[in-house]
Amino acid sequence: MAPIAARLYGVTEGVKIALDAIRANKVRAGLTILGVGIGVFAVVVISAAVHGINVSVARDFESTGPTTFFVSRYPFTFEACDGSGETCRWLSNPPIRMNELEALSRLSTAASVGGRIDWSAAAKYRDRMLPSVGVEAYTSNWTTIGAPELLPGGRAFTDAEARSGARVMVLSTTAANRLFGESDPLDKVVAMNGIPFTVVGVYRDNSSFLSGHDRPKAVMSINAVVRSLNARADDMGLAVKPRATVSQVEMIDDVTATLRGLRGLRPSVESNFAIITQDKLFEMYNRIFGTMFLVMIALSAVGLLVGGVGVVAIMMISVTERTREIGVRKALGATRGTILYQFLVEAVTLTGVGALAGLALGWVVALVVRATTPIEASIPPLAIVAAIGASALTGVAFGMLPAARAARLDPVEALRFE
């Protein structure tokens, strides 16, 4: 028990001396704490943001169903593109047409095939104006593929309304609240880019990383948006949901064969459309998050380096000021290991204070991000462990030089030191 008690005493004594050193050398200690704090803060905030984005993206994908995939005119790619046909062959891809959507809808393997066009418009009701409303245009079966919850009393647009391009729309709760306040929005007429549209329903706005946060939105039929708001029909994409008994691979094969047949593509010719699965989207996000991770490592390294230099400076001063004390302790039997251990505890305490400051600030920022954006930022336990571990390693690595110098002091020479 004696060695354990001695170790515990060394820890408490080292912590006490380190805190005294912080008070005595406020500027140097402040730089050390700031440097380590920045490093830990970067780890915590970026980890919290990435974790929150992953949760949000996973929820969005889950709402559409795990086997649902997308057909797009252009692929999602990180390949370099200079705008020429040589590096961007897909720029010449033809748009997806309504007859192709209808042909895919008739496939026996398809549970649902829906089209979508994204647009934007200004909305006005009486004296209330929303300069930018996100318009999501769908085919009439949009409620079967990951649709949000419609509030009681309202409805979606019908198939007949979708085919005729009727000027009806479903508002998000955000748009409805901003335009109508507490009054009932149903059957009210809203001017969209000056064109009258009747509100037939309201859906619960579940903001997410992909859908955008707090932006008012409206859902209309594709024909209504193209004919009344002059949206580009060439920008339509498709969401394809296989039947429960059909695998995603089978459905993709059927869609690919059908589209290639409609477009008259020979077997040797590359497909001029893109099939985008959720796995591909996750791969793209992971590459983006990988870049964010590298930024996090770089910021953390710079911060910890600054903190480490501060540790060396403070600890060297501490060794110089306590030279006689070290000599007395050695004369009374303290070993090199004991002296080394105590000074390393002091160094780790200095970086530990910085780590706690960085964690606290990172936690506050994560709360703010969670409250003000659709990103459910939360600090993963692994990030906390990594941050604390990195700060401790910084203390040990940069504290080793002054600690070793203290441990090597000759007791006779140390006692003579003035």
Beta strands, then each sheet from edge to edge (+ up, - down):
strand 1: 69-72
strand 2: 110-125
strand 3: 128-138
strand 4: 168-172
strand 5: 189-192
strand 6: 195-203
strand 7: 217-221
strand 8: 237-242
strand 9: 274-276
sheet 1: 9+ 1- 8+ 2- 3+ 7+ 4- 6- 5+
end
